[in-house]
Amino acid sequence: MSRFLSTLLVLGLTVSVSASVFLYNSSAKASTLRQAASSKNFLLGAAGSIWKFTPDGSYQNTLASQFNMITPENELKWFATEPQQGKFDFYWGDKIVAFAQQNNMRIHGHTLVWFDSLPAWVKNGTFTRDELIAVMKNHIQTVVSHYKGKIQEWDVVNEAIEHHGNGLRDNIFLRVIGPEYIAMAFQFAHEADPDAILFYNDYGTENWPVKSEYQYNLLKGLLQQGVPVNAVGLQMHEYSDNPIPVERYRSELRRLGSLGLRVGVTEFDASSKEPQKNPLSMRLAVQAHTYANAVAACRAVPACKSFTIWGVNDKTTHQSDLAPVIIDANNQPKPAYTSVMKTLLQSK
């Protein structure tokens, strides 16, 4: 998409979605998910991208009418914001932030330090320890300072734990700086914006006990050191052939909340295409149940303040082949949409 077209889409947007295709057929007082979430003082988010905006406005209208929080999918990652060392580019980040502000949406910044989505100059760099610390500090503080007062919360460190939780993940920051890079990143972000809520974000802990234990101990240790980590985000990428019991979700959220951290489900989706041997109606029902379980678990834990779906509709999600979100490729609500609505409205 050209910058010109993107600018027109952002500046010309009017959220006039007739939420008619999303109307919830009941006596409830909310007709959209955003209304339902807001009525509970709850943050219901979606991962969205300015690069996916559609000329007819359907994508952005759905995003703004159904959700009260947005996580920019790629616009704030290192490769986008500092493609060359010391040369920052906030063009796309500013566009998605402007969209959120125009539509009164909270912004969850994603992400400052991650082993992936790094420009080659970082990933393949030959830095000394002191040099990489300086590079990381400059990146974090430049980005966070640029959005101070606009972005309320950040994934400061993303996926630092090895896949199944047997230690820290190998990456350039761990190899060159050492494990202390995690604490340093939080300190740098806090210095740039003392009011921002700072998240550690990772996946799989609701399903893998070893990783759950490692993450708990990592966060506990950081807090004991006085590191300014305020919150933990749980990515939950689920599959309809392996539904997670609601109590497993709830126990993980409660355990992390017991550390005094705010908790958020930061990246939720659940496949509705597996296993193919099951009829579509069954797969959609399991998907709806999986979403309801996860939202109900979050709503039952006082520390859990937000729930973000990783994508706006099945056509534009990063796993479009799995149809993992609650709105289909034709921008129509799926059974999971209704299950999320019901769960929100029935929660306390």
N, C-alpha and C positions, 0 to 999 in steps of 0.2 A: 504494500500500500504506500502511495506517495505521502510525503509530509503534508502536501497541500490538501489532499483528500482527507487525511486524518484530522487536520486542523478544522476543516469545514464540519466534519462529523462531531467533533468535540464542541466547537463554539456554536454550532447550530442545533444542538440537541435540545429537544423539549420532551420531558418525560410525560407523554400523553398516552402511555400504554393504556389501552383499555384492558384492564386485567380480565376481560370477559372470558378468555380461554382458561384463566386460572381461578375463576370463581369457585369458592368452596361451598358445596351444596349442603348447607346445614343451617341451624339457627345461630351459629357462632357470630361473634361481633367483628370478625376479621375476614376480609376477602382475599388478602394476599399474605404470603409468608412474612413479609416485612411488617405488616400491621400486627400479625400474631406475635412476632418476636418483640416488637416495640411495646406491645401491651403488657409484656412480662419483664420489661427493662432488660432484655436479653439481646446479645449481638449475634445475628445470623448472617454469616458472610458467604461470599463466593470468590473464587479466584477468577480474575478477569484480566483482559489484556486489550490495550488500545489497538493492537495490531489485528484484533479479531472483530473490531467494530464493523457493522454491516451498513451499506448505503441506505437500506430501508429502515434502519434504526431498530430492528427487532432485537438484536443481541444486546445493545446498550439499554434499551427500554426494559427488557426483561431483568437485566442486572440491577438497574436502579429501582424498579418497582417491587422486586421480590426480596431484596437484601438490604440491610442497613450497614453493612461493612464490606469492604473489598480488600483483597490481597492481590496486588499487582503480580502477575505470573512471572514476568521476565524483565520488566522495565527498570527494576531497581537492583538487579544482580550486577556483579562486578563487571562482567563483559560488556554490559550496556552502559554503565555509569562511568567507568574508567577504562576505555578500550586501549588507550596508550598511557604509559606511565606519566602521571602528573597532569594528564589532559582529560578533564572530566566533561561528560556530555549528559545533561539532564533534560534534553529535549523531550524524550518519550516519557520519562518519569514525571516531568512537569505536566504533561498532557493527561496522564491517568489520574494524577493528584487533582488537577483542575476539575476533571469529570466528577470525582468523588465529592469535592467541595460543592460543586454546583448542585449536587443531589443529596447533600447532607448525609454523607456516608462516612463512617469511621474508616481509617486506613491502617491496615496491618502491613508494615514494611517487611519485604522479603527479598533478599536476605543479605547480610553484610559479609559474613565469613563462611564459606562453603568450599568443599573440595572440588565441586563441579562448577560449571558455568564461569570459569576463570578465563581471562584473556591469556593468550600464549605467553605474553611477557611475564605474567605471574607464575603460571603453571610450570613453565620451562626455565624460569629465572635461575641464575647462579648467584644468589644473595648470601652474604654473611648473615649471621643471626641478628646482629644489630641493624643491618640494612633491611631485612624483612620485617622486623618489628616496626621500623620507621615507615615502611611501605604500608603495612597493615593499619598503623595508627593514622596515617594521613588519609587513607581511603575511608576508614570508618568515620573519622571526625569531619571530613569534608562532606560526605554524603549526609550524615545525621544533622550537621549544622545547616546544610542547605534546606532541609525539610523540617527544621525545628519549628514547633508550633503548628505544623500541618499534618505530620505523621505522628500518631499518638503512641505507637508501639512498634517494636522491631524484633524480627528473628535475628539475633546478633550472631549466634553460632548455630549452624545447621548441620545435623547428621555427623557429629564428631565421633560417634561410637561405631565401632566395626559392625558389620551387617547383623550378625547374630549375638553381638554383645560380649565378645571375649576380650575386649580392650578398646583402645582408641583407634580410630580409622587412620590408616596411612595416608598422609597428604603432605604437601610441601610445608605447611605450617608446623605440623608435628615433627617432621624430619629436621627442619632448620631451627625452629624456635624451641620445640619441646612442648610437653603438655601444658605449660604455663600460657600458651597462646590463647587458651580459652578464657582464663581469668583476665588476661590483658585486654582481650577484645571487649569484654563487658565493661571494664574500667574505662577504656577509650570512649565507648558509646555513652556511658554515663557522664563523662566529662563534657561531651559535646551537647547533651540534652539531659539534664538531671531530672526532668519531668517525664521523660519517655519510659514506658513499661518495656523492660528488656527480657526477651524470651530466649530460652534454649529450646530448640526444636528438633525432634527426631521421630522415627517410625518404629512400629513393630512391638513396642513394649507391652501392649495389651494382649499380645499373643505369645511372646517369647520370654519366659521367666528369667533366663540368664541376662537378657538385655534389660529387662525391667529392673533387676537388682543392680546392674552396673550403672544405669542412669540414675537411680535413686541415690546410690552412694556418691556418684559424681556430683550431683546437685547438693547433696548434704555437705560434702566436703567444701564446695565453693562457698556455700553460705557460712560455714564455720570460719572460713578465711576472711569473711567480710566482703566477698565479691558481690557487686551490685546486680545480681540476677534476681529478677522480680517474678518471673513466670516461666512455665514450661508448656510447650506446645506438643500435642500428640498428633502425629500423622497416622491416619487409619485407612489404609487402602485395602479394602476387604473384597471377598469373592463370594458369590451366591452359593457356591458349593461347599463353603466352609463358614457358616454364619457363627459369629461370636456371641456367646450368651451375655445378656445384659449385665449380669453380676460381675463378669470378668472386666467389662468396661468400667463399671462403677468402682470396683475395688482398686483398679489402677489409678483412676482419677482421685479417689479419696486418699490413697497412699501419698501421692505427690502433693495434694493439698495439705496434708498433715505437716509438711515441711514449712508451711506458711507461705507457699507460692500461690499465685494465681495460676489457674489451669485453663487451657483452651484446647479444643479439638480444632487443629489448624488446617488439616488437609484430609477431608473425608470423602471417600467414594466407595462404591460397592458394585461390582460387576452384575449385569443382568443378562449376560450372554453365556455364562457357564453354569453347569455343564450343558452342552448342546442337546444331550439326550432328553433333557427335561423340556416339557412344552413351555412356550413363552409365558403363558399365564402363571405357571408355577414359578418360573425364574423371577418374574416381576413381583410376585407375592413375597418371595424370599428377600428380594432386594428391599421391598417396602418394610418388611419386618426388621431387617438389618439396620436400616436408617432409623426406624422408630426406637430400637434398642439403644442405639448410640446417643440419640438426642435425649431420650429419657434418662440415661445414665448421667449425662452432663447436667441436666436440669435437677437431678436429685442430689448433686454435690455442690454445696454452696460456693466452693472455690472455683467452679467451672463457670466462667462468665461468657464464653463465646463458642460458637460452632460454625466452622467454615467448610463449605462443600467445594471440592477442587474442580471447578468448572461451572459454566453457566448452562450449557446444554450438551447433549451427547455428541453433537457434530463438532464442537469446538474444544472438547476436553482432550487432554494429552493421551487418553486411552479410549479414543472414540470407537475402536474396534470392540470394546467391552461394554459400551453403553452404560457407564457407571454412575451417572448423575440422575437427578430427579425430574429433569425436563428433557424430552427426547430431541432427536435431530431436527424435527420439524417445529421445534419450540412449543411443544404441547406437554402438559403435565402428565407425569406417569403416576402409578399407584404410590410410589415412594413420596411424591409431592404431597399427596393427601395424608399419608402416614405421618410425615413431619408436621404438617399443619395440625392434625389431631393431637399429636404428642405435645406440641407447644401449647395449644389451648387448654389441654387437660392438666398441664403441669402447674405447680404452685409458684 
